[in-house]
Amino acid sequence: MARWDIARTQELIALRHGELQLKLSRPCLRSVTERLRHARYHFQEARALLKLQIDDRLETESIHVLTWLTELEARDEFDHCLMRVEANSLACAQAVHSVADNLAHVVHFALGFNLISIPPRESSVSFLTVKRLVAARPKYAAVLESLAELADDVSFGEMTAIVNHSKHRGIVEPRLSVEPPGAERPYHLEFGSFSCGGRDRAEQEVQQVLAPAYAAASSAVVNTGIAINALLSDAEAWI
């Protein structure tokens, strides 16, 4: 997989736009990579909790014994584990989701959209507004292509719906599905069903939502960064 040279991006921003612009860019540049690290951390934490609570005990105990608990203390311990799994699963989704707007700010400062004659208001800078600015400039086609790939990615869209619903209306609860039909494992963790924008969304396995959405965000970050470096290095693009 191609790599994005972020250090080179910083050098090019300073050369093209000056040190103040580099200062504005640095938090965004850090965030697009750190948010992906945060997402990996939360996903691994959720998996580790389920491994300790269920997977490591399946050789000697059935899934029903482990999940259908009647003793109060054991039930409380299990519920606390599931709460932590839910918190980490949602935090993973939110971290991946935030990459889009963090990446938009990288583009915003790297391409100097805050320096144009009528810049967008700071509060209005978002993935969609930056994508529109890029689309209006044919020389930025490579950046637009990488942003469009993320905008059009189905898995990222599904995850975005879960994050937005959880943020604004109510948590799309990650929960255990015991002995799901056709599954190789005796259980899986799934986001529950919900309605959004007039559309009913069925239950989806958490990993099948988060893994492809993470891959799409990670690819967009790298491809956008490479395209930015190519643009900032091309003197003719700034004539």
C-alpha positions in Angstrom: 0.0 0.0 0.0 1.2 3.5 -0.8 2.3 5.7 2.1 1.6 9.4 2.8 4.7 11.4 3.7 3.1 13.7 6.3 6.5 15.4 7.1 6.7 16.3 3.4 3.2 17.7 3.6 4.2 20.0 6.4 7.3 21.2 4.5 5.2 21.9 1.4 2.5 23.8 3.3 5.1 26.0 4.9 6.7 26.6 1.5 3.5 27.3 -0.3 1.5 29.2 2.4 3.9 30.1 5.2 4.5 29.1 8.8 1.2 30.4 10.1 -0.7 28.1 7.8 1.5 25.2 8.9 0.7 26.0 12.5 -3.0 25.8 11.6 -2.6 22.6 9.8 -0.6 20.6 12.4 -3.5 19.6 14.7 -5.5 18.4 11.7 -2.6 16.4 10.3 -2.1 14.7 13.6 -5.8 14.0 14.1 -6.4 12.1 10.9 -3.8 9.5 12.0 -4.5 9.5 15.7 -8.2 9.1 15.2 -7.5 5.9 13.3 -5.2 4.7 16.1 -8.0 5.5 18.6 -10.4 3.4 16.5 -8.1 0.4 16.5 -7.6 0.8 20.3 -11.3 0.8 21.0 -12.0 -2.1 18.7 -9.3 -4.2 20.2 -10.6 -3.3 23.7 -14.1 -4.5 22.8 -12.7 -7.8 21.4 -10.5 -8.3 24.4 -13.4 -7.9 26.8 -15.5 -10.4 25.0 -12.6 -12.8 24.8 -12.1 -12.7 28.5 -15.8 -12.9 29.4 -16.9 -15.5 26.8 -14.3 -16.8 24.3 -11.8 -18.1 26.7 -14.5 -20.1 28.6 -16.3 -21.7 25.7 -14.2 -24.9 25.8 -15.6 -25.8 29.2 -19.0 -23.9 29.3 -21.8 -23.4 26.8 -22.7 -20.1 25.3 -26.0 -20.3 27.1 -24.4 -20.8 30.5 -22.2 -17.9 29.9 -24.9 -15.4 28.7 -28.1 -16.5 30.4 -27.2 -15.8 34.0 -29.5 -16.0 36.9 -27.2 -15.2 39.8 -27.3 -11.4 40.6 -23.6 -11.0 41.0 -22.7 -12.9 37.9 -25.4 -11.0 36.0 -24.1 -7.6 37.2 -20.5 -8.6 36.1 -21.7 -9.6 32.7 -23.8 -6.5 32.2 -20.8 -4.3 33.2 -18.7 -6.1 30.6 -21.3 -5.5 27.9 -21.5 -1.8 28.9 -17.7 -1.5 28.3 -18.0 -3.4 25.0 -20.8 -1.0 24.0 -18.7 2.1 25.0 -15.7 0.9 23.1 -17.7 -0.1 20.0 -19.4 3.3 19.8 -16.1 5.1 20.5 -14.5 3.1 17.6 -17.3 4.2 15.3 -17.1 7.8 16.4 -13.4 7.9 15.9 -13.6 6.6 12.4 -16.5 8.9 11.6 -14.5 11.9 12.8 -11.7 11.2 10.3 -13.8 12.6 7.5 -14.1 16.1 9.0 -10.5 16.0 10.3 -9.4 15.2 6.7 -11.5 18.0 5.4 -9.6 20.4 7.6 -6.3 19.0 6.3 -7.4 19.8 2.8 -8.9 23.2 3.8 -5.5 24.4 5.2 -3.2 22.6 2.8 -4.9 24.0 -0.2 -5.3 27.4 1.4 -9.1 27.7 1.3 -9.0 29.9 4.4 -6.8 32.3 2.3 -9.1 32.8 -0.7 -10.9 36.2 -1.1 -14.2 35.0 0.5 -13.2 32.1 2.7 -15.8 29.8 4.3 -16.7 30.5 7.8 -14.6 28.5 10.3 -17.7 26.9 11.8 -18.9 25.8 8.3 -15.8 23.8 7.4 -16.8 20.2 7.0 -16.3 17.2 4.7 -19.1 18.2 2.4 -18.3 21.9 2.2 -14.6 21.2 1.5 -15.5 18.6 -1.1 -17.7 21.2 -2.9 -14.8 23.7 -2.9 -12.4 21.0 -4.3 -15.0 20.0 -7.0 -15.1 23.6 -8.3 -11.4 23.5 -9.1 -10.5 21.1 -11.9 -6.8 21.1 -11.0 -7.7 19.4 -7.7 -9.3 16.4 -9.4 -7.0 13.8 -7.6 -8.0 15.2 -4.2 -11.7 15.2 -5.2 -11.4 11.5 -6.3 -10.1 10.4 -2.9 -12.7 12.4 -1.0 -15.5 11.1 -3.3 -14.4 7.5 -2.7 -15.0 8.0 1.1 -18.3 9.9 0.5 -19.6 7.2 -1.7 -18.4 4.2 0.4 -21.4 2.2 1.5 -19.8 0.9 4.7 -18.8 4.4 5.8 -22.3 5.6 5.1 -23.8 2.8 7.2 -21.4 3.6 10.1 -22.2 7.3 9.8 -25.9 6.6 10.1 -25.2 4.6 13.3 -23.0 7.4 14.8 -25.5 10.2 13.9 -28.5 8.3 15.3 -26.6 7.5 18.5 -25.4 11.1 18.8 -28.7 12.8 18.2 -31.6 10.5 18.9 -30.6 7.4 20.8 -27.8 4.9 21.0 -27.8 2.1 18.4 -27.1 -0.5 21.0 -24.3 -3.1 20.3 -25.6 -6.4 21.7 -25.0 -10.1 21.6 -26.8 -12.4 19.2 -26.5 -15.9 20.5 -26.3 -18.7 18.0 -27.1 -16.5 15.0 -28.3 -18.5 11.9 -25.5 -19.7 9.7 -22.8 -18.2 11.9 -19.6 -20.2 12.5 -19.3 -18.7 16.0 -21.8 -19.4 18.8 -22.5 -15.6 19.1 -21.7 -12.3 17.5 -21.9 -8.7 18.5 -24.3 -6.6 16.4 -25.6 -3.1 16.2 -29.4 -3.2 16.7 -32.0 -2.2 14.2 -33.1 1.4 13.9 -34.8 3.9 11.5 -33.0 6.8 10.0 -34.1 9.2 7.2 -37.3 7.2 6.5 -35.3 4.0 6.1 -35.4 0.9 8.4 -32.0 -0.5 9.0 -31.6 -4.1 10.1 -29.2 -5.5 12.6 -25.6 -5.6 11.5 -22.6 -7.4 12.9 -20.4 -4.8 14.5 -17.2 -6.0 12.9 -18.8 -6.1 9.4 -19.7 -2.4 9.9 -16.5 -1.1 11.5 -13.8 -3.0 9.6 -14.7 -1.8 6.0 -15.5 1.7 7.3 -12.1 1.9 8.9 -10.5 0.6 5.7 -12.3 3.2 3.6 -11.3 6.1 6.0 -7.7 4.9 6.1 -7.5 4.6 2.4 -9.0 8.1 1.9 -6.4 9.6 4.3 -3.5 8.1 2.5 -4.8 8.9 -1.0 -5.8 12.5 -0.1 -2.4 13.1 1.5 -0.5 11.8 -1.5 -2.7 14.0 -3.8 -2.1 17.0 -1.7 1.7 16.5 -1.8 1.5 16.2 -5.6 -0.5 19.4 -5.8 1.7 21.4 -3.5 4.8 20.3 -5.4 3.3 21.3 -8.7 4.1 25.0 -9.4 1.8 25.1 -12.4 -1.2 24.2 -10.2 -0.8 27.6 -8.5 -0.5 29.8 -11.5 
